[in-house]
Amino acid sequence: MIVDSLKGFERYIHLHSRFLKAFEYMTKTRLEELEPGEYQIMGKDIYCKIWEGEGKGLVIPKLEVHDSYIDIHVLLQGEETIGVRDRSRCNGDDIPYDQSKDIAFLEEEPEYFLNMGPGTLVVLFPHDAHAPLIGVGKIKKAVFKILL
């Protein structure tokens, strides 16, 4: 997991061959002006989902994991907390995995929490189980999906 700012993501573009293309899109696009939906950058290799709505309150949602994609969450408006737990510390052998949506939900609780404000960027790798959208009030965020 990487926690930084949108501007600071440039330091990490060498970690994956598709990070540079995602960074270019992030910095050349007015993300805060995009309507909720999915935006193709390089087909299904890199795409961005804009999400806007009310936070889930203080109830902690189930941890989610992905096998095929790295998530890059960029908070655009509001305040959000993301719960995190190392996937190796979860019981995930018998959980249903939806391959078409690249997601599975785990029963464990997060071990720690990241508090995010506008401009915060979090890179979540497949070993980072995460529970997003914890918070009260309006949240708008971009989630970049980077195929491994």
N, C-alpha and C positions, 0 to 999 in steps of 0.2 A: 504494500500500500504506500502511496505517496500522497502527502497533504501539502499543498502549496497554493499559490495564487495563479490565476489565469496567465498573467504575465510571466510568472516563474516557471511555467511548464516547458518553456524553451530549453531549460537545463536538462530535460529528460528525453528529448526527441531521439536521441541515439539508442535508447533502450528497446525500441521496436521499429521495424521498417516502415510501419504505417503511422507512427506518431507525428512525423513531420507534416504529412498531408492533413491530419486532424488539426494540428496546431495552426496551419495556414488557414483552414476554414474558420477556426475559432477566432482568429485575429482579424480576418478580412470580412467577417459577417457580423452584422448587428444582431447578435443572438437574442437580445432582450426585445427586439421588434418582431421576431418570428412568432407566428401563431402556433398553438399546440399541434403536434403532428410529427410525422417522420420525414426526414430530409436525407436523401441519398447523397453521399459524397463520392464513394467508389463502390456503387452497388451495395451488396451485402458485406463487402469487406470492411467498409467504414460507413456508418450512417449515424445520424443524430436524431434523438427524440427530444422534442420540447414538451415538457409537462408543466401544467399550471393548475393550481387548485388549492384547496385548504389542506394544511398539514393534518396528520392523523391524530393530533393531540398528543397527550403524554403517554398514551398506550403504545407499548413497544410492539411493532409488527413482527411477524416471523422473519428470521434470517433467510436471505436468499443467496443462492450461489449460481454461478454460470461456468460451464465447461469450455465453451467455444469462443467466448468473447471476453475482452478486457473492458470494463466500464470506466469511463471518465466522466464524473459528475461535476458540473459547473453550476454553482448557485447564482442565479441572475437577480432574484428579488426575494425579500423576506429573510427569515432565519430558519435554519434546518439543523437537526441533529441526526447523525447516522450512527447507529449501533454497529459494532464490529466485533468479530470473533474469528480467530484463526480456524480455518476449515479442518485442520488436522485435529483440533480439539472438539470436534463434533462427531456425533454418531450418524453417518450418512450412508451406511451400506444398504439399507433397505428402504430408502425414501424414493417416492416416485419422481422421476425426472422427465420433464416435458422437453424433448429434444427439439421440437419445432419452435419453441419459444426460448430455448436455452436457459431453463430455469428449474430449480428445485427449491423447496422450502424446508428448513430445518426446525427442529423443536427446541434447540438450546437457546439460551438467552445471550445477548451480547456481553462481552467482557469489559468493553470500554466504549466511550461515546465521543464522537467528533462534533463540535459545535461549529457551524458554518455561517458565515455572513456573505453578502453579495461579493462576487469575485473569487471566492474560495473554490479551489479545484481539488478533487480527490480522485486518484487513480486506484481502482480496485481490481486486483488480479483474481484468477479463479480460486486461489487459496484464501481469499478474503471474503468470508461470509459477512453479509451486511444487511442491516434493517434501515432502509431510508425513510424519509418523509416524517420523522418525528418532529413535532412542533405545532404551534398554534398560529393561526393566521394564514395569509396568502403566501404561497411559495411558487416561484417560477424557476425552473432549472432546465439545463440542457444535459442530456446523457448521451455521450458519444460511445458507440459500440465499435470496438476494434477487433476484427477477427484475428485469432491467434495464428 
